[in-house]
Amino acid sequence: MSTNPVRNGGRLCYGGDWNPEQWPPEVWREDVALMRRAGVNLVTVGVFAWSRLEPAPGRHTADWLDRVLDLLHDNGIRAALATPTAAPPPWFTLAHPDALPVTTDGVRLHHGSRDTYCAAAPAYRAAARDIAGFLADRYAHHPALALWHVHNEYGTTCHCPHADAAFRRWLTDRYGDLDALNAAWVTSFWSQHYSDWAQLATPRATQYLGNPGQLLDFRRFWSDTLLAAYAEQRDLLRAANPAVPVTTNYVLGDWVPVDHARWASEVDLVAIDHYPSAVDGGAEEQTALAADLARGWARHGAYRRGAGDDSWLLMESAPNQLHTAGRMHTKEPGRLARHSLAHVARGSRGVMFFQWRAPAGGAERFHSAVVPHAGPDSRVFREAAQLGDLLGRITEATAGRVAAAVALGWDAASAWALRHPGMPSRAPDHHAEVAAAHRALWRAGVACDLVPPGDPLDGYRLLVLPALYLAADATVDWVRRHVDAGGHLLVTWLSGVADEHARIRLGGYPGAFRDLLGIRVEEFHPLADGDRVALTDGGYGELWTETVHLAGSEPVVGYRGGVLDGRPAITRHRHGDALAWYLSTRPDDDTYQRLLAGAARDAGVGPVCPAAPPGVEAVRRHDGDSSWLFLLNHTDRPQRIPATGTELVTGERVDEAVTVPAGGVAVLRERPR
């Protein structure tokens, strides 16, 4: 494998998904000319082209793709060649109706969209290997090939008989015997004890509440099933040419049954698709979180492999729209560049968009595109071309790495477990609690890394665990070692409540961390939608409250009013030089920001750029004695920030301060301190 995947002469990757199969050859030539104008050097091709590559079983028609790849190579543009297995062609579903996905209600879905397959169906897996093998044989040594892009956004689930059989095999491997499975799932509840493996199936729609252990294990099983499907294609592609890296694009969202951290060691390059759902400043917060997640997954993969770095690739993003619920919001001028630079600042090897040219028809005909229906004489294309030029100016800044001293825990299994409808309220959401803690740190200007449980915590002065609901004994030891070594800790409500099988740890909450935190929680008091409770520091608690008893800790903030009046809301417990904080409620954003900034300060961690005014995002990358400061001005007026060095966007020398235009960006090569 290449040690520097998808780098092109040291340049950042720039481009996006190109679908030449949707257009005649004269448009191909126009597109490539426009790509050269915009500074594009990498495009993804073939993602949904299965029916064009194999219009009938075993009959391949790839001459058009030959011409496309040759055209790219002749113009100095490289290709991320995709295997098209996310959209099987009509002939496949007609021949193999048993490979169509089945919902939890037992409804078999039909052809007519993408993702119409079951990843556990033998016929689908065989057909996917066949088309991947064909592409490997034909293009593994094509000079335009920079990267293999397997599939697209793995996440489709299924409950068909093939999935049932595969789930039983997975459970047999995991538990060995039914006694262990019954104990893990607590099947003595509601007469669910299993006496034969044949009685087991994937969790379907049922009368009331499903078994939490079964639902959690199904998510784990499906993540492993999709990973196995990916690995089959990856291995074929690697065998054809080990020098070409292989990846797949992670899709983000709490619905995705994929443990991306676990997958990270199986890809040569972590790649994500990111589409913010907020219209206001929340889009910038979501962008920072997604980028930090990707870097955390990349670091985890490098740790598991014992080699590599924490860089990654933004494989898909929307150039000119925010895809909110129910409508599309056009990005304001400058937002394209700021969102793109936020990813690059946090470790992305480039910026890729979906899609290059907006299609004339099809389900996503109004999806964001670099070349919109209006054509290249458009604001979005001009801004994209400006971004291409900007990326060429700042390439040197990507030599450094983001340095963070705060670790923020992230755990896919906890997120899955908290989705069970039998929780005390609908509020518990691991994704939302991680986002809330990250938002507080982001607004405070404090850099953080997203860390899966078990990863090394060397160098981190503060570990934040938001709603880490599941805590195996190994996770408890991991946290304890951090505190014993002098690391500070902040734990929020609904952390450590259950073990890895979603079985409650008895004796009071948060069972796994009671001793470390010096507290014992007796009762939960979830809040109604929209309700909040006053805190003694002037802030408010939202979503959740608890009856907290002190067992060695000290109260920091209390509840004011209501049934918990005067009781502790936020506590602090000293372990030598370390402090262990507990939050029994979700503080409002302003309170959370003050709290986490204070906890970081107690741990010896300050903002990346203390002089940056509100609304200016600062990210610093280091490489030995060299450093680069990214400044993203999310406000509607120019902002002046003290700094010295060279501003790479303009090439100007900075002696005292840099002025970042309204909605603009600056990247400084800082003078050594």
C-alpha positions in Angstrom: 0.0 0.0 0.0 1.1 3.5 -0.7 2.4 5.3 2.4 0.9 8.5 1.2 -2.5 7.6 -0.3 -4.1 9.9 -2.8 -1.5 12.6 -2.4 -0.6 14.0 -5.8 2.8 15.6 -5.8 2.2 16.8 -2.3 -1.1 18.6 -3.3 -4.3 18.3 -1.4 -7.0 16.3 -3.0 -9.7 18.3 -4.7 -12.7 17.2 -6.7 -15.8 15.1 -6.1 -18.2 12.5 -7.6 -18.3 12.6 -11.3 -21.0 10.6 -13.2 -20.0 10.6 -16.9 -22.3 7.6 -17.5 -25.2 10.2 -17.2 -23.9 12.4 -20.0 -22.7 12.2 -23.7 -18.9 12.3 -24.4 -19.0 16.0 -25.4 -20.1 16.8 -21.9 -17.1 14.7 -20.6 -14.7 17.0 -22.4 -16.4 20.1 -21.1 -16.4 18.7 -17.6 -12.7 17.9 -17.7 -11.9 21.4 -19.0 -13.9 22.9 -16.1 -12.1 20.6 -13.7 -8.8 22.0 -14.8 -10.1 25.5 -14.4 -11.1 24.7 -10.8 -7.9 23.0 -9.9 -9.5 19.6 -9.5 -7.0 16.7 -9.3 -9.2 13.7 -8.0 -12.6 12.6 -9.0 -14.7 9.6 -7.9 -16.2 7.6 -10.8 -18.4 4.6 -11.1 -20.2 4.7 -7.8 -23.7 3.9 -9.3 -22.7 2.5 -12.6 -23.3 -1.2 -12.2 -26.0 -1.4 -14.8 -23.8 0.4 -17.3 -20.8 -1.8 -16.5 -22.7 -5.1 -16.5 -26.1 -4.7 -18.3 -26.6 -8.5 -18.2 -25.1 -11.2 -16.0 -21.5 -11.7 -16.9 -21.7 -9.3 -19.9 -19.5 -6.3 -19.3 -19.5 -3.0 -21.3 -16.6 -0.9 -19.9 -15.3 0.7 -23.1 -16.9 4.0 -21.9 -15.1 3.8 -18.6 -11.8 3.1 -20.5 -12.3 6.4 -22.4 -13.2 8.3 -19.2 -10.1 7.1 -17.3 -7.9 7.8 -20.3 -9.4 11.3 -20.6 -8.7 12.0 -16.9 -5.1 10.8 -17.1 -4.4 12.9 -20.2 -5.5 15.9 -18.3 -3.6 15.2 -15.1 -6.6 14.2 -13.0 -6.6 11.1 -10.9 -9.5 8.7 -10.2 -11.0 7.2 -7.1 -12.5 4.2 -8.9 -15.6 2.9 -7.1 -17.1 -0.5 -7.0 -20.8 0.0 -7.8 -22.2 -2.5 -5.4 -24.5 -0.1 -3.5 -27.0 -0.2 -6.4 -27.5 -3.6 -8.0 -28.9 -3.5 -11.5 -32.5 -4.6 -12.4 -31.4 -8.0 -13.8 -29.9 -8.9 -10.5 -33.0 -8.3 -8.4 -35.1 -10.0 -10.9 -32.9 -13.1 -10.8 -32.4 -13.1 -7.0 -35.6 -11.7 -5.3 -34.4 -13.4 -2.1 -31.5 -10.9 -2.0 -33.8 -7.9 -1.7 -33.9 -6.4 1.8 -36.7 -7.1 4.3 -37.8 -4.6 6.9 -38.4 -5.3 10.6 -42.1 -5.5 9.7 -41.4 -8.4 7.3 -42.0 -6.3 4.2 -39.7 -7.1 1.3 -38.6 -4.0 -0.5 -38.5 -3.8 -4.3 -36.1 -2.4 -6.9 -36.4 1.2 -7.7 -33.9 3.0 -5.5 -30.3 2.4 -4.4 -29.3 0.0 -1.6 -31.8 -2.7 -2.7 -29.8 -5.7 -1.4 -29.2 -7.8 1.6 -25.5 -7.9 2.6 -26.0 -11.4 4.1 -27.5 -12.9 0.8 -24.9 -15.2 -0.8 -26.1 -14.2 -4.3 -25.5 -10.5 -3.6 -22.0 -11.2 -2.1 -21.0 -13.3 -5.1 -22.2 -10.7 -7.6 -20.4 -7.9 -5.7 -17.2 -9.9 -5.7 -17.6 -10.6 -9.5 -18.0 -6.9 -10.5 -15.2 -5.8 -8.1 -13.0 -8.5 -9.6 -13.8 -7.4 -13.1 -12.8 -3.8 -12.2 -9.6 -5.0 -10.5 -8.5 -7.1 -13.5 -9.1 -4.3 -15.9 -8.0 -1.2 -14.1 -5.6 -2.1 -11.2 -2.6 -0.7 -13.1 -4.3 2.2 -15.0 -2.2 5.3 -14.6 -5.2 7.4 -13.6 -6.0 5.2 -10.6 -5.2 6.8 -7.2 -7.7 5.1 -4.9 -10.2 2.3 -4.8 -13.6 3.4 -3.4 -15.5 0.3 -2.3 -19.3 0.5 -2.4 -21.1 3.7 -1.1 -22.2 4.6 2.4 -22.6 1.1 4.0 -25.6 1.0 6.3 -28.5 -0.9 4.7 -30.0 -3.5 7.1 -32.1 -6.6 6.5 -34.2 -9.2 8.3 -34.6 -11.8 5.7 -33.9 -15.6 6.2 -30.3 -15.1 5.0 -29.9 -12.5 7.7 -31.4 -14.8 10.3 -29.0 -17.6 9.4 -26.0 -15.3 9.5 -27.1 -13.8 12.8 -27.3 -17.3 14.4 -23.8 -18.1 13.1 -22.5 -14.8 14.6 -24.1 -15.4 17.9 -22.7 -18.9 18.1 -19.2 -17.5 17.5 -19.7 -14.7 20.1 -21.2 -16.7 22.9 -20.3 -20.4 22.3 -23.3 -21.8 24.0 -26.9 -20.8 24.7 -26.3 -20.5 28.5 -23.9 -17.6 27.9 -26.3 -16.0 25.4 -29.3 -16.3 27.8 -27.3 -14.8 30.6 -26.1 -11.9 28.5 -29.6 -11.1 27.2 -31.3 -11.8 30.6 -33.8 -14.0 28.8 -35.5 -15.0 32.0 -37.4 -11.8 31.7 -40.7 -12.2 29.8 -40.1 -15.9 29.1 -37.5 -15.4 26.4 -35.2 -18.2 27.4 -33.8 -19.9 24.3 -33.3 -23.7 24.3 -32.2 -24.2 20.6 -30.3 -22.0 18.2 -33.0 -22.4 15.7 -35.3 -20.3 17.9 -33.1 -17.2 17.3 -33.7 -14.6 14.6 -33.0 -11.0 13.9 -35.1 -8.6 16.0 -38.4 -8.0 14.2 -41.3 -5.7 14.9 -43.0 -7.2 18.0 -45.9 -6.6 20.3 -44.2 -4.2 22.8 -40.5 -3.7 23.7 -37.8 -5.8 22.2 -35.0 -7.4 24.1 -32.2 -4.8 24.7 -29.4 -7.4 24.4 -30.8 -8.8 21.2 -31.2 -5.4 19.6 -27.7 -4.3 20.6 -26.1 -7.5 19.3 -28.0 -7.2 16.0 -26.4 -3.8 15.5 -23.0 -5.3 16.3 -23.7 -8.3 14.0 -24.8 -6.1 11.1 -21.7 -3.9 11.4 -19.6 -7.0 11.2 -21.6 -8.3 8.3 -21.2 -5.2 6.3 -17.5 -5.1 7.2 -17.1 -8.7 5.9 -18.8 -7.6 2.6 -16.4 -4.7 2.3 -13.4 -6.8 3.1 -14.2 -9.3 0.4 -14.0 -6.6 -2.2 -11.0 -4.9 -0.6 -9.0 -8.1 -0.7 -9.6 -8.6 -4.4 -8.6 -5.1 -5.2 -5.5 -5.2 -3.0 -4.4 -8.5 -4.6 -4.6 -6.9 -8.0 -2.2 -4.0 -7.1 -1.1 -3.7 -3.4 0.2 -0.2 -4.1 -3.3 1.3 -4.6 -5.0 2.2 -1.3 -8.6 1.0 -0.6 -11.3 2.7 1.3 -15.1 3.2 1.6 -17.0 6.3 2.5 -18.5 6.4 6.0 -21.9 7.9 6.2 -22.7 9.6 9.5 -25.9 9.5 11.5 -27.4 7.7 14.5 -29.3 5.4 12.2 -26.1 3.9 10.8 -25.4 0.3 12.1 -21.7 0.6 11.6 -19.0 0.9 14.2 -16.7 3.2 12.3 -13.9 3.0 14.9 -13.8 -0.8 14.5 -13.7 -0.4 10.7 -10.9 2.1 10.8 -8.1 -0.5 10.9 -9.6 -2.2 7.9 -9.4 0.7 5.5 -6.2 2.2 4.2 -7.7 5.7 4.6 -10.6 6.8 6.7 -13.1 8.7 4.4 -16.3 10.4 5.5 -19.3 12.0 3.9 -20.6 15.0 5.8 -23.8 17.0 5.2 -24.6 19.4 8.1 -28.3 19.5 9.0 -28.3 22.8 10.7 -28.8 26.1 8.9 -27.5 28.6 11.5 -24.2 28.4 13.3 -24.9 24.8 14.2 -23.7 23.8 10.7 -20.2 25.0 11.7 -20.4 23.1 15.0 -21.5 20.0 13.2 -18.6 20.4 10.7 -16.0 20.6 13.4 -17.5 17.6 15.2 -17.5 15.4 12.0 -13.9 16.3 11.2 -12.8 15.6 14.8 -14.6 12.3 14.6 -12.9 11.3 11.4 -9.5 12.2 12.8 -10.3 10.1 15.9 -11.3 7.1 13.8 -8.1 7.5 11.7 -6.0 7.7 14.8 -7.7 4.6 16.2 -7.1 2.7 13.0 -3.4 3.7 13.0 -3.2 2.5 16.7 -4.8 -0.8 15.9 -2.6 -1.4 12.9 0.5 -0.2 14.7 1.4 2.2 11.9 0.1 5.2 10.0 -1.1 8.7 10.8 -4.4 10.4 11.7 -5.1 12.1 8.4 -8.3 11.2 6.6 -10.3 12.4 3.6 -13.6 14.3 3.2 -15.0 12.1 0.5 -18.4 13.9 0.1 -19.8 17.2 1.0 -22.3 19.7 -0.4 -20.7 22.7 -2.2 -23.6 25.1 -2.1 -26.5 23.7 0.0 -27.3 22.6 3.5 -29.6 19.7 3.4 -31.9 20.3 6.3 -35.1 18.4 7.2 -37.6 19.1 4.5 -35.8 21.7 2.5 -32.5 22.8 1.0 -30.8 25.9 2.3 -28.4 27.7 0.0 -25.0 28.4 1.6 -24.2 32.0 2.0 -21.1 33.4 0.1 -17.9 32.2 1.8 -19.5 29.3 3.6 -18.2 26.8 1.0 -14.6 27.7 1.7 -15.0 27.9 5.5 -16.6 24.5 5.8 -14.0 23.0 3.5 -11.1 24.6 5.4 -12.6 23.4 8.7 -12.1 19.8 7.5 -8.6 20.4 6.1 -7.6 22.2 9.4 -8.6 19.1 11.3 -6.7 16.6 9.2 -8.5 16.0 5.9 -6.2 15.3 3.0 -8.5 17.3 0.8 -12.0 18.4 -0.1 -14.4 16.3 -2.2 -17.9 17.2 -3.2 -21.0 15.4 -4.2 -21.5 16.0 -6.9 -19.6 17.5 -9.8 -22.4 18.2 -12.3 -26.1 18.3 -11.3 -28.1 15.7 -13.2 -31.0 16.5 -15.5 -33.1 13.7 -13.9 -33.1 11.0 -11.3 -34.0 11.1 -7.6 -31.2 13.6 -6.6 -31.6 16.0 -9.5 -31.7 18.9 -7.1 -28.8 17.8 -4.9 -26.0 20.3 -4.5 -23.4 20.3 -7.3 -20.2 22.2 -8.3 -21.6 22.7 -11.8 -25.3 23.4 -11.1 -28.2 23.4 -13.6 -27.3 27.0 -14.4 -23.9 25.8 -15.6 -20.4 27.1 -14.8 -21.5 30.8 -15.1 -22.7 30.5 -11.5 -21.6 31.6 -8.0 -21.0 28.1 -6.8 -18.6 27.2 -9.6 -16.7 30.5 -9.1 -16.4 29.8 -5.4 -15.3 26.3 -6.1 -12.6 27.5 -8.4 -11.4 30.0 -5.8 -11.3 27.2 -3.3 -9.1 25.1 -5.7 -6.7 28.0 -5.9 -6.8 28.5 -2.1 -6.0 24.8 -1.4 -2.9 25.1 -3.6 -1.7 28.0 -1.5 -2.0 26.3 1.9 -0.7 22.8 1.2 2.3 23.2 3.5 0.0 23.7 6.5 -1.2 20.1 6.3 2.2 18.8 7.2 1.4 19.4 10.8 -0.9 17.5 13.2 -3.7 18.8 15.4 -2.5 18.7 19.0 -5.3 18.3 21.6 -5.0 17.7 25.4 -8.7 16.9 25.9 -10.2 13.5 24.9 -13.9 13.1 24.3 -15.2 9.6 24.5 -17.3 8.2 21.6 -18.8 4.7 21.6 -21.0 3.3 18.8 -22.4 0.5 21.1 -23.5 3.0 23.7 -25.3 5.0 21.0 -27.1 1.9 19.8 -28.0 0.8 23.4 -29.5 4.2 24.2 -31.9 3.9 21.2 -33.9 1.2 23.0 -37.5 2.5 23.5 -37.6 1.2 27.1 -35.3 3.9 28.4 -36.7 6.3 31.1 -37.3 9.0 28.5 -36.7 9.7 24.8 -33.9 12.2 25.8 -31.0 9.8 26.1 -28.9 10.0 22.9 -25.1 9.4 22.9 -24.6 11.2 19.7 -26.4 14.3 21.0 -24.5 14.3 24.3 -21.2 14.0 22.5 -22.2 16.8 20.2 -23.3 19.0 23.3 -19.9 18.5 25.0 -18.0 19.0 21.7 -20.0 22.2 21.1 -19.1 23.5 24.5 -15.4 22.9 23.9 -15.6 24.3 20.4 -17.2 27.5 21.6 -14.6 27.8 24.3 -11.9 27.4 21.7 -10.5 24.2 23.3 -9.2 21.6 20.9 -10.3 18.0 21.6 -9.9 14.5 20.1 -12.7 12.0 19.8 -11.5 8.7 21.4 -13.1 5.3 21.4 -12.8 3.4 24.8 -9.6 1.6 25.2 -7.4 3.9 23.0 -4.2 5.3 24.6 -4.8 8.4 26.7 -1.2 9.4 27.0 -0.9 13.2 26.8 -4.5 13.9 27.4 -5.1 16.0 30.6 -8.9 15.8 30.6 -11.1 12.9 29.6 -14.8 13.7 29.0 -17.3 10.9 28.9 -20.8 12.0 27.7 -23.5 9.4 28.2 -21.1 6.5 27.9 -24.0 4.2 28.8 -22.1 0.9 28.3 -19.0 0.2 30.3 -17.3 -3.2 30.2 -14.8 -4.0 33.0 -12.0 -3.2 30.5 -13.5 0.3 30.0 -13.7 0.9 33.7 -10.0 0.0 34.0 -9.2 2.3 31.1 -10.8 5.2 32.9 -9.3 4.4 36.2 -5.7 4.2 34.8 -6.2 7.6 33.3 -7.2 9.1 36.7 -4.5 7.2 38.6 -2.0 8.7 36.2 -3.1 12.2 37.2 -5.6 12.7 34.4 -8.7 14.8 35.0 -12.2 13.3 34.3 -15.6 14.6 33.6 -18.5 12.2 33.4 -22.1 13.0 32.4 -25.4 11.4 33.3 -26.2 7.9 32.0 -22.6 6.9 31.9 -21.4 3.6 33.2 -25.0 2.5 34.0 -24.8 -0.8 32.2 -22.2 -3.4 31.1 -21.3 -4.3 27.6 -24.5 -6.5 27.3 -26.8 -3.6 28.4 -27.3 -5.3 31.8 -27.7 -2.7 34.6 -24.8 -2.4 37.1 -26.6 -2.7 40.5 -26.0 -0.7 43.7 -26.8 2.8 42.4 -25.8 4.8 39.3 -23.4 5.4 37.6 -22.5 1.8 38.6 -19.2 1.6 36.8 -17.8 5.0 38.0 -19.4 5.5 41.4 -16.1 5.2 43.3 -14.1 7.3 40.9 -16.7 10.1 41.1 -17.4 9.8 44.8 -21.2 9.8 44.3 -24.2 7.5 44.3 -27.3 8.3 42.2 -30.5 6.9 43.7 -33.2 8.1 41.2 -33.6 9.5 37.7 -35.9 12.5 37.1 -36.1 13.0 33.4 -37.5 16.3 32.3 -40.5 16.8 30.0 -39.8 18.2 26.5 -39.0 21.9 26.8 -38.7 21.9 30.6 -35.6 23.0 32.4 -34.5 23.3 36.0 -32.6 26.2 37.6 -29.1 25.7 38.9 -27.4 27.6 41.7 -24.8 29.1 39.4 -27.4 31.0 37.4 -27.6 28.4 34.6 -30.1 25.8 33.8 -30.3 22.0 33.5 -32.1 20.4 30.5 -33.4 17.0 29.6 -32.5 15.1 32.7 -31.9 15.4 36.5 -31.0 12.9 39.3 -31.0 12.4 43.0 -27.3 12.5 43.8 -25.8 11.5 47.1 -22.3 12.5 48.0 -19.8 9.7 48.8 -16.6 11.6 49.0 -17.1 14.3 46.4 -18.0 17.9 46.9 -21.0 19.8 45.5 -20.0 22.4 42.9 -23.5 23.4 41.6 -26.8 22.6 43.0 -30.4 22.4 41.9 -32.6 25.4 42.8 -36.3 24.8 43.2 -38.5 21.7 42.7 -38.1 18.3 44.3 -34.3 18.5 44.0 -34.0 21.9 45.6 -30.6 22.1 47.3 -29.3 18.8 46.1 -26.1 18.4 44.1 -26.4 18.8 40.4 -22.6 18.9 39.5 -20.0 17.4 41.8 -16.2 17.2 41.9 -14.0 14.5 43.5 -10.3 14.8 44.1 -7.9 11.9 43.4 -4.4 13.2 44.2 -3.7 15.9 41.6 -6.7 14.9 39.5 -10.3 16.0 39.6 -13.3 13.9 38.7 -16.4 15.8 37.8 -20.0 14.5 37.5 -22.9 16.2 35.7 -26.3 14.8 36.6 -28.0 17.1 34.1 -27.3 18.6 30.7 -26.3 22.2 31.3 -27.6 24.9 28.9 -25.0 25.8 26.2 -23.6 28.8 28.0 -23.3 27.0 31.3 -21.7 24.0 29.6 -19.2 26.2 27.9 -18.1 27.8 31.2 -18.1 24.5 33.0 -15.9 22.7 30.4 -13.6 25.6 29.9 -13.1 25.7 33.7 -12.5 21.9 33.9 -10.0 22.2 31.0 -8.3 25.1 32.8 -8.1 23.1 36.0 -6.4 20.4 34.0 -3.9 22.9 32.5 -5.6 23.2 29.1 -6.5 26.6 27.5 -7.9 27.8 24.2 -6.1 27.2 20.9 -6.1 31.0 20.3 -7.1 32.9 23.5 -7.3 36.2 21.6 -9.7 34.9 19.0 -13.0 36.8 19.4 -16.4 34.9 19.5 -17.4 33.6 16.1 -13.8 33.0 15.0 -12.8 29.4 14.9 -9.1 28.6 15.5 -7.3 25.4 14.7 -3.5 25.0 15.1 -1.4 22.3 13.5 2.1 21.5 14.6 5.1 19.8 13.0 8.2 19.9 15.2 9.0 23.6 15.8 6.7 24.7 13.0 3.0 25.6 13.4 0.2 26.8 11.3 -2.9 28.6 12.5 -6.2 28.3 10.7 -8.7 31.1 11.4 -12.3 30.9 10.1 -14.4 34.0 10.6 -18.0 32.9 11.0 -19.2 36.5 11.7 -20.5 39.1 9.3 -17.7 41.6 10.1 -13.9 41.7 9.8 -12.1 40.3 12.8 -8.6 41.3 14.0 -6.6 38.6 15.8 -3.1 39.1 17.2 -0.6 36.9 15.3 2.8 36.9 13.6 4.1 35.1 10.6 3.0 34.7 7.0 -0.6 34.6 5.9 -0.6 31.9 3.2 -3.9 32.9 1.5 -2.6 36.3 0.6 1.1 35.8 0.9 1.4 38.8 3.2 3.7 39.1 6.2 2.0 39.5 9.5 3.9 41.4 12.3 1.3 42.1 14.9 -2.2 41.0 13.9 -4.1 39.5 11.0 -7.5 40.8 9.9 -9.8 38.1 8.6 -12.5 39.4 6.3 -16.2 38.9 7.2 -17.1 35.3 6.4 -13.5 34.7 5.3 -10.5 32.6 6.2 -6.8 33.0 7.0 -4.0 30.4 7.4 -0.8 31.6 9.0 2.6 30.0 9.0 3.5 31.2 12.5 6.9 32.4 13.6 8.7 30.0 15.9 8.2 31.0 19.5 
